[in-house]
Amino acid sequence: MSIENISIGDGELEIMKVIWSKDEAVSTQEITKAVEAKGWKRTTISTFLSRLVEKGALVSEKQGNNYFYRPLISKRDYSSMKAKSLISSLFDGSAKQLCASLFEDGNLSQKDIEELRAIFTKDDNND
């Protein structure tokens, strides 16, 4: 399954963030503990995990009585895909329009602007 075909809902994304934050497979118990502040029941978490496995975002492995989960897609790849989708659907495919919108609405701090300038300047110097 291609990453472009994977749609992750808001609740599922919270689960993915927990898993992405680890360098190893994550147990159901660890995931439950990490999202306990949300007040989700164990069944809700299990449903999210099952959906993510079905969608091809996670792989599960049973070890004894415990299930462990690993991502099949990276946070970077998923973020990139979502950004491209946002730019395509809301800004007619123009990243420039997205940046202009963020700037004009005051959503970019001076630090953000400086960091972006450094990224753009770095790319110019590598040509």
OpenMM code with the backbone's topology and positions (N, CA, C; nanometers):
from openmm import Vec3, app, unit

residues = "MET SER ILE GLU ASN ILE SER ILE GLY ASP GLY GLU LEU GLU ILE MET LYS VAL ILE TRP SER LYS ASP GLU ALA VAL SER THR GLN GLU ILE THR LYS ALA VAL GLU ALA LYS GLY TRP LYS ARG THR THR ILE SER THR PHE LEU SER ARG LEU VAL GLU LYS GLY ALA LEU VAL SER GLU LYS GLN GLY ASN ASN TYR PHE TYR ARG PRO LEU ILE SER LYS ARG ASP TYR SER SER MET LYS ALA LYS SER LEU ILE SER SER LEU PHE ASP GLY SER ALA LYS GLN LEU CYS ALA SER LEU PHE GLU ASP GLY ASN LEU SER GLN LYS ASP ILE GLU GLU LEU ARG ALA ILE PHE THR LYS ASP ASP ASN ASN ASP".split()
positions = [
    Vec3(0.0844, -0.1190, 0.0000),
    Vec3(0.0000, 0.0000, 0.0000),
    Vec3(0.0881, 0.1242, 0.0000),
    Vec3(0.0530, 0.2182, -0.0834),
    Vec3(0.1269, 0.3430, -0.0946),
    Vec3(0.0880, 0.4370, 0.0188),
    Vec3(0.1827, 0.5180, 0.0636),
    Vec3(0.1556, 0.6126, 0.1722),
    Vec3(0.0456, 0.7114, 0.1340),
    Vec3(0.0330, 0.7451, 0.0059),
    Vec3(-0.0695, 0.8394, -0.0380),
    Vec3(-0.2096, 0.7857, -0.0119),
    Vec3(-0.2224, 0.6538, 0.0018),
    Vec3(-0.3526, 0.5929, 0.0239),
    Vec3(-0.3851, 0.5754, 0.1719),
    Vec3(-0.2949, 0.6167, 0.2600),
    Vec3(-0.3171, 0.6000, 0.4030),
    Vec3(-0.3739, 0.7291, 0.4602),
    Vec3(-0.4935, 0.7177, 0.5150),
    Vec3(-0.5583, 0.8307, 0.5801),
    Vec3(-0.5631, 0.8018, 0.7297),
    Vec3(-0.5032, 0.8892, 0.8071),
    Vec3(-0.4962, 0.8708, 0.9516),
    Vec3(-0.5816, 0.9777, 1.0182),
    Vec3(-0.6788, 0.9337, 1.0975),
    Vec3(-0.7658, 1.0268, 1.1690),
    Vec3(-0.6933, 1.0902, 1.2871),
    Vec3(-0.7580, 1.1882, 1.3489),
    Vec3(-0.6956, 1.2613, 1.4593),
    Vec3(-0.6578, 1.1716, 1.5765),
    Vec3(-0.7480, 1.0835, 1.6188),
    Vec3(-0.7182, 0.9919, 1.7291),
    Vec3(-0.6069, 0.8956, 1.6929),
    Vec3(-0.6126, 0.8450, 1.5715),
    Vec3(-0.5085, 0.7538, 1.5244),
    Vec3(-0.3735, 0.8247, 1.5186),
    Vec3(-0.3757, 0.9523, 1.4824),
    Vec3(-0.2517, 1.0287, 1.4749),
    Vec3(-0.1874, 1.0419, 1.6128),
    Vec3(-0.2677, 1.0565, 1.7164),
    Vec3(-0.2129, 1.0624, 1.8526),
    Vec3(-0.1403, 0.9324, 1.8876),
    Vec3(-0.1956, 0.8209, 1.8445),
    Vec3(-0.1315, 0.6902, 1.8661),
    Vec3(-0.0008, 0.6844, 1.7862),
    Vec3(-0.0057, 0.7280, 1.6614),
    Vec3(0.1151, 0.7267, 1.5774),
    Vec3(0.2256, 0.8121, 1.6384),
    Vec3(0.1911, 0.9266, 1.6941),
    Vec3(0.2914, 1.0143, 1.7550),
    Vec3(0.3636, 0.9435, 1.8695),
    Vec3(0.2905, 0.8674, 1.9471),
    Vec3(0.3522, 0.7908, 2.0564),
    Vec3(0.4509, 0.6902, 1.9986),
    Vec3(0.4081, 0.6189, 1.8965),
    Vec3(0.4926, 0.5148, 1.8364),
    Vec3(0.6125, 0.5764, 1.7658),
    Vec3(0.5920, 0.6864, 1.6953),
    Vec3(0.7030, 0.7539, 1.6266),
    Vec3(0.8075, 0.8053, 1.7254),
    Vec3(0.7654, 0.8349, 1.8476),
    Vec3(0.8588, 0.8919, 1.9454),
    Vec3(0.9550, 0.7880, 2.0033),
    Vec3(0.9320, 0.6617, 1.9753),
    Vec3(1.0158, 0.5535, 2.0284),
    Vec3(1.1072, 0.4980, 1.9198),
    Vec3(1.2198, 0.4449, 1.9622),
    Vec3(1.3144, 0.3842, 1.8679),
    Vec3(1.2980, 0.2332, 1.8581),
    Vec3(1.1970, 0.1816, 1.9231),
    Vec3(1.1743, 0.0369, 1.9234),
    Vec3(1.0246, 0.0098, 1.9224),
    Vec3(0.9895, -0.1169, 1.9097),
    Vec3(0.8483, -0.1546, 1.9112),
    Vec3(0.7860, -0.1114, 2.0446),
    Vec3(0.6590, -0.0695, 2.0387),
    Vec3(0.5909, -0.0144, 2.1559),
    Vec3(0.4747, -0.1058, 2.1933),
    Vec3(0.4669, -0.1381, 2.3215),
    Vec3(0.3601, -0.2268, 2.3681),
    Vec3(0.2284, -0.1519, 2.3824),
    Vec3(0.1211, -0.2270, 2.3818),
    Vec3(-0.0115, -0.1686, 2.4028),
    Vec3(-0.0150, -0.0950, 2.5359),
    Vec3(0.0475, -0.1517, 2.6381),
    Vec3(0.0488, -0.0890, 2.7707),
    Vec3(0.1212, 0.0459, 2.7671),
    Vec3(0.2326, 0.0541, 2.6960),
    Vec3(0.3064, 0.1802, 2.6853),
    Vec3(0.2232, 0.2862, 2.6132),
    Vec3(0.1554, 0.2430, 2.5077),
    Vec3(0.0708, 0.3354, 2.4315),
    Vec3(-0.0429, 0.3857, 2.5196),
    Vec3(-0.1075, 0.2934, 2.5910),
    Vec3(-0.2189, 0.3292, 2.6795),
    Vec3(-0.1734, 0.4303, 2.7845),
    Vec3(-0.0580, 0.4061, 2.8433),
    Vec3(-0.0061, 0.4974, 2.9451),
    Vec3(0.0233, 0.6352, 2.8857),
    Vec3(0.0771, 0.6383, 2.7646),
    Vec3(0.1138, 0.7643, 2.7002),
    Vec3(-0.0075, 0.8506, 2.6655),
    Vec3(-0.1219, 0.7883, 2.6407),
    Vec3(-0.2408, 0.8649, 2.6016),
    Vec3(-0.3486, 0.8672, 2.7098),
    Vec3(-0.3128, 0.8250, 2.8309),
    Vec3(-0.4126, 0.8157, 2.9374),
    Vec3(-0.4774, 0.9503, 2.9702),
    Vec3(-0.4065, 1.0599, 2.9497),
    Vec3(-0.4624, 1.1926, 2.9778),
    Vec3(-0.5826, 1.2239, 2.8881),
    Vec3(-0.5931, 1.1557, 2.7753),
    Vec3(-0.7052, 1.1779, 2.6833),
    Vec3(-0.8346, 1.1163, 2.7359),
    Vec3(-0.8216, 1.0262, 2.8335),
    Vec3(-0.9396, 0.9624, 2.8911),
    Vec3(-0.9987, 0.8529, 2.8031),
    Vec3(-0.9221, 0.8031, 2.7076),
    Vec3(-0.9711, 0.6984, 2.6188),
    Vec3(-0.9752, 0.5653, 2.6920),
    Vec3(-1.0767, 0.4873, 2.6616),
    Vec3(-1.0868, 0.3512, 2.7156),
    Vec3(-0.9920, 0.2610, 2.6388),
    Vec3(-0.9578, 0.1517, 2.7006),
    Vec3(-0.8677, 0.0533, 2.6383),
    Vec3(-0.9242, 0.0054, 2.5043),
    Vec3(-1.0564, -0.0088, 2.4967),
    Vec3(-1.1183, -0.0543, 2.3718),
    Vec3(-1.1006, 0.0482, 2.2597),
    Vec3(-1.1056, 0.1768, 2.2948),
    Vec3(-1.0849, 0.2828, 2.1950),
    Vec3(-0.9436, 0.2755, 2.1396),
    Vec3(-0.8472, 0.2589, 2.2286),
    Vec3(-0.7072, 0.2490, 2.1867),
    Vec3(-0.6869, 0.1259, 2.0996),
    Vec3(-0.7464, 0.0144, 2.1394),
    Vec3(-0.7360, -0.1089, 2.0601),
    Vec3(-0.7971, -0.0905, 1.9214),
    Vec3(-0.9077, -0.0186, 1.9145),
    Vec3(-0.9717, 0.0083, 1.7858),
    Vec3(-0.8800, 0.0913, 1.6973),
    Vec3(-0.8212, 0.1970, 1.7529),
    Vec3(-0.7270, 0.2797, 1.6764),
    Vec3(-0.6100, 0.1959, 1.6260),
    Vec3(-0.5536, 0.1124, 1.7131),
    Vec3(-0.4398, 0.0287, 1.6745),
    Vec3(-0.4781, -0.0682, 1.5627),
    Vec3(-0.5934, -0.1318, 1.5755),
    Vec3(-0.6400, -0.2256, 1.4725),
    Vec3(-0.6573, -0.1559, 1.3381),
    Vec3(-0.7160, -0.0371, 1.3406),
    Vec3(-0.7360, 0.0384, 1.2165),
    Vec3(-0.6018, 0.0741, 1.1524),
    Vec3(-0.5063, 0.1160, 1.2346),
    Vec3(-0.3756, 0.1547, 1.1823),
    Vec3(-0.3025, 0.0357, 1.1213),
    Vec3(-0.3202, -0.0825, 1.1795),
    Vec3(-0.2619, -0.2042, 1.1215),
    Vec3(-0.3306, -0.2352, 0.9891),
    Vec3(-0.4635, -0.2275, 0.9857),
    Vec3(-0.5393, -0.2544, 0.8632),
    Vec3(-0.5021, -0.1571, 0.7509),
    Vec3(-0.4762, -0.0328, 0.7865),
    Vec3(-0.4426, 0.0701, 0.6880),
    Vec3(-0.2992, 0.0587, 0.6377),
    Vec3(-0.2175, -0.0219, 0.7057),
    Vec3(-0.0785, -0.0362, 0.6643),
    Vec3(0.0147, 0.0668, 0.7250),
    Vec3(-0.0314, 0.1355, 0.8296),
    Vec3(0.0528, 0.2345, 0.8962),
    Vec3(0.1391, 0.1700, 1.0043),
    Vec3(0.0903, 0.0600, 1.0607),
    Vec3(0.1605, -0.0111, 1.1681),
    Vec3(0.1675, -0.1596, 1.1371),
    Vec3(0.2625, -0.2242, 1.2020),
    Vec3(0.2671, -0.3696, 1.2033),
    Vec3(0.2638, -0.4107, 1.3496),
    Vec3(0.1909, -0.5176, 1.3791),
    Vec3(0.1837, -0.5654, 1.5174),
    Vec3(0.2510, -0.7011, 1.5284),
    Vec3(0.3027, -0.7261, 1.6470),
    Vec3(0.3700, -0.8530, 1.6742),
    Vec3(0.3315, -0.8961, 1.8151),
    Vec3(0.2855, -1.0183, 1.8269),
    Vec3(0.2475, -1.0700, 1.9580),
    Vec3(0.3686, -1.1367, 2.0221),
    Vec3(0.3977, -1.0960, 2.1439),
    Vec3(0.5051, -1.1558, 2.2224),
    Vec3(0.4453, -1.1948, 2.3566),
    Vec3(0.4248, -1.3245, 2.3754),
    Vec3(0.3560, -1.3697, 2.4965),
    Vec3(0.2127, -1.3217, 2.4932),
    Vec3(0.1719, -1.2531, 2.6001),
    Vec3(0.0354, -1.1999, 2.6068),
    Vec3(0.0275, -1.0543, 2.5611),
    Vec3(0.1374, -0.9998, 2.5141),
    Vec3(0.1431, -0.8580, 2.4774),
    Vec3(0.1582, -0.8385, 2.3268),
    Vec3(0.1009, -0.7304, 2.2804),
    Vec3(0.1200, -0.6890, 2.1418),
    Vec3(0.2144, -0.5692, 2.1392),
    Vec3(0.3015, -0.5695, 2.0389),
    Vec3(0.3959, -0.4604, 2.0180),
    Vec3(0.3751, -0.4062, 1.8770),
    Vec3(0.3920, -0.2757, 1.8629),
    Vec3(0.3643, -0.2085, 1.7363),
    Vec3(0.4859, -0.1301, 1.6883),
    Vec3(0.5069, -0.1363, 1.5572),
    Vec3(0.6125, -0.0602, 1.4901),
    Vec3(0.5509, 0.0116, 1.3709),
    Vec3(0.5989, 0.1319, 1.3413),
    Vec3(0.5444, 0.2050, 1.2259),
    Vec3(0.5961, 0.1479, 1.0946),
    Vec3(0.5106, 0.1473, 0.9957),
    Vec3(0.5502, 0.1107, 0.8593),
    Vec3(0.5723, 0.2349, 0.7735),
    Vec3(0.5309, 0.3489, 0.8275),
    Vec3(0.5555, 0.4765, 0.7611),
    Vec3(0.6233, 0.5693, 0.8619),
    Vec3(0.7153, 0.6504, 0.8136),
    Vec3(0.7859, 0.7410, 0.9041),
    Vec3(0.7036, 0.8682, 0.9247),
    Vec3(0.7311, 0.9343, 1.0347),
    Vec3(0.6652, 1.0617, 1.0626),
    Vec3(0.6987, 1.1619, 0.9523),
    Vec3(0.8228, 1.1615, 0.9092),
    Vec3(0.8656, 1.2556, 0.8043),
    Vec3(0.7901, 1.2316, 0.6736),
    Vec3(0.7787, 1.1059, 0.6322),
    Vec3(0.7073, 1.0747, 0.5083),
    Vec3(0.5593, 1.1120, 0.5190),
    Vec3(0.4981, 1.0815, 0.6348),
    Vec3(0.3569, 1.1134, 0.6519),
    Vec3(0.3365, 1.2650, 0.6539),
    Vec3(0.4228, 1.3358, 0.7268),
    Vec3(0.4120, 1.4826, 0.7327),
    Vec3(0.4279, 1.5445, 0.5946),
    Vec3(0.5230, 1.4940, 0.5187),
    Vec3(0.5466, 1.5446, 0.3837),
    Vec3(0.4241, 1.5225, 0.2949),
    Vec3(0.3667, 1.4037, 0.3027),
    Vec3(0.2478, 1.3719, 0.2238),
    Vec3(0.1313, 1.4636, 0.2612),
    Vec3(0.1120, 1.4868, 0.3921),
    Vec3(0.0025, 1.5727, 0.4379),
    Vec3(0.0256, 1.7184, 0.3950),
    Vec3(0.1503, 1.7633, 0.4011),
    Vec3(0.1813, 1.9004, 0.3588),
    Vec3(0.1526, 1.9179, 0.2099),
    Vec3(0.1943, 1.8206, 0.1288),
    Vec3(0.1680, 1.8280, -0.0157),
    Vec3(0.0184, 1.8292, -0.0433),
    Vec3(-0.0558, 1.7497, 0.0311),
    Vec3(-0.2006, 1.7443, 0.0149),
    Vec3(-0.2650, 1.8785, 0.0517),
    Vec3(-0.2198, 1.9382, 0.1612),
    Vec3(-0.2712, 2.0682, 0.2052),
    Vec3(-0.2421, 2.1755, 0.1007),
    Vec3(-0.1192, 2.1786, 0.0536),
    Vec3(-0.0798, 2.2777, -0.0471),
    Vec3(-0.1625, 2.2588, -0.1744),
    Vec3(-0.1809, 2.1353, -0.2134),
    Vec3(-0.2572, 2.1063, -0.3349),
    Vec3(-0.4036, 2.1469, -0.3208),
    Vec3(-0.4649, 2.1104, -0.2075),
    Vec3(-0.6088, 2.1333, -0.1937),
    Vec3(-0.6461, 2.2767, -0.1559),
    Vec3(-0.5651, 2.3432, -0.0759),
    Vec3(-0.6017, 2.4769, -0.0291),
    Vec3(-0.5274, 2.5913, -0.0960),
    Vec3(-0.4120, 2.5622, -0.1563),
    Vec3(-0.3293, 2.6696, -0.2112),
    Vec3(-0.2955, 2.6468, -0.3585),
    Vec3(-0.3816, 2.5716, -0.4275),
    Vec3(-0.3668, 2.5477, -0.5711),
    Vec3(-0.2271, 2.4983, -0.6086),
    Vec3(-0.1677, 2.4203, -0.5190),
    Vec3(-0.0365, 2.3626, -0.5465),
    Vec3(0.0798, 2.4571, -0.5236),
    Vec3(0.0541, 2.5733, -0.4656),
    Vec3(0.1588, 2.6743, -0.4481),
    Vec3(0.2067, 2.6809, -0.3031),
    Vec3(0.3276, 2.6312, -0.2782),
    Vec3(0.3883, 2.6419, -0.1457),
    Vec3(0.4115, 2.7884, -0.1111),
    Vec3(0.4378, 2.8694, -0.2142),
    Vec3(0.4581, 3.0139, -0.1945),
    Vec3(0.3327, 3.0776, -0.1342),
    Vec3(0.2157, 3.0372, -0.1836),
    Vec3(0.0906, 3.0916, -0.1299),
    Vec3(0.0709, 3.0504, 0.0155),
    Vec3(0.1092, 2.9274, 0.0497),
    Vec3(0.0998, 2.8819, 0.1884),
    Vec3(0.1884, 2.9681, 0.2772),
    Vec3(0.3128, 2.9861, 0.2378),
    Vec3(0.4064, 3.0675, 0.3169),
    Vec3(0.3571, 3.2108, 0.3289),
    Vec3(0.3084, 3.2667, 0.2201),
    Vec3(0.2570, 3.4039, 0.2224),
    Vec3(0.1391, 3.4140, 0.3187),
    Vec3(0.0536, 3.3146, 0.3180),
    Vec3(-0.0614, 3.3140, 0.4074),
    Vec3(-0.0174, 3.3107, 0.5534),
    Vec3(0.0788, 3.2254, 0.5838),
    Vec3(0.1299, 3.2170, 0.7211),
    Vec3(0.1939, 3.3486, 0.7635),
    Vec3(0.2684, 3.4083, 0.6738),
    Vec3(0.3361, 3.5341, 0.7035),
    Vec3(0.2353, 3.6476, 0.7227),
    Vec3(0.1427, 3.6598, 0.6289),
    Vec3(0.0453, 3.7681, 0.6328),
    Vec3(-0.0467, 3.7587, 0.7540),
    Vec3(-0.0762, 3.6372, 0.7991),
    Vec3(-0.1632, 3.6190, 0.9148),
    Vec3(-0.0884, 3.6311, 1.0470),
    Vec3(0.0428, 3.6553, 1.0404),
    Vec3(0.1220, 3.6706, 1.1615),
    Vec3(0.1519, 3.5403, 1.2326),
    Vec3(0.1414, 3.4286, 1.1597),
    Vec3(0.1649, 3.2973, 1.2196),
    Vec3(0.3113, 3.2561, 1.2202),
    Vec3(0.3965, 3.3367, 1.1600),
    Vec3(0.5397, 3.3078, 1.1596),
    Vec3(0.6100, 3.4058, 1.2534),
    Vec3(0.6829, 3.3501, 1.3475),
    Vec3(0.7608, 3.4356, 1.4368),
    Vec3(0.8860, 3.4827, 1.3628),
    Vec3(0.9535, 3.5795, 1.4206),
    Vec3(1.0792, 3.6260, 1.3610),
    Vec3(1.1786, 3.5108, 1.3543),
    Vec3(1.1789, 3.4276, 1.4564),
    Vec3(1.2691, 3.3115, 1.4583),
    Vec3(1.2349, 3.2160, 1.3440),
    Vec3(1.1046, 3.1918, 1.3217),
    Vec3(1.0616, 3.1068, 1.2097),
    Vec3(1.1135, 3.1631, 1.0773),
    Vec3(1.0985, 3.2932, 1.0603),
    Vec3(1.1411, 3.3587, 0.9360),
    Vec3(1.2919, 3.3431, 0.9168),
    Vec3(1.3671, 3.3645, 1.0245),
    Vec3(1.5129, 3.3500, 1.0166),
    Vec3(1.5530, 3.2066, 0.9827),
    Vec3(1.4844, 3.1093, 1.0427),
    Vec3(1.5153, 2.9686, 1.0136),
    Vec3(1.4824, 2.9340, 0.8693),
    Vec3(1.3706, 2.9839, 0.8198),
    Vec3(1.3350, 2.9603, 0.6795),
    Vec3(1.4355, 3.0273, 0.5856),
    Vec3(1.4748, 3.1473, 0.6183),
    Vec3(1.5737, 3.2184, 0.5371),
    Vec3(1.7036, 3.1372, 0.5311),
    Vec3(1.7445, 3.0811, 0.6450),
    Vec3(1.8672, 3.0004, 0.6501),
    Vec3(1.8537, 2.8752, 0.5640),
    Vec3(1.7373, 2.8137, 0.5653),
    Vec3(1.7139, 2.6948, 0.4823),
    Vec3(1.7225, 2.7322, 0.3346),
    Vec3(1.6560, 2.8410, 0.2953),
    Vec3(1.6563, 2.8828, 0.1553),
    Vec3(1.7963, 2.9253, 0.1116),
    Vec3(1.8667, 2.9948, 0.1975),
    Vec3(2.0025, 3.0399, 0.1660),
    Vec3(2.0958, 2.9212, 0.1536),
    Vec3(2.0800, 2.8222, 0.2400),
    Vec3(2.1613, 2.7002, 0.2357),
    Vec3(2.1431, 2.6303, 0.1013),
    Vec3(2.0188, 2.6198, 0.0563),
    Vec3(1.9911, 2.5555, -0.0720),
    Vec3(2.0542, 2.6334, -0.1875),
    Vec3(2.0499, 2.7670, -0.1782),
    Vec3(2.1109, 2.8504, -0.2839),
    Vec3(2.2616, 2.8311, -0.2904),
    Vec3(2.3249, 2.8105, -0.1758),
    Vec3(2.4709, 2.7956, -0.1715),
    Vec3(2.5170, 2.6581, -0.2162),
    Vec3(2.4265, 2.5621, -0.2253),
    Vec3(2.4643, 2.4251, -0.2669),
    Vec3(2.4561, 2.4049, -0.4169),
    Vec3(2.4141, 2.5041, -0.4902),
    Vec3(2.4010, 2.4900, -0.6356),
    Vec3(2.5342, 2.4889, -0.7045),
] * unit.nanometer
topology = app.Topology()
chain = topology.addChain("A")
for resn in residues:
    res = topology.addResidue(resn, chain)
    for name in ("N", "CA", "C"):
        topology.addAtom(name, app.Element.getBySymbol(name[0]), res)
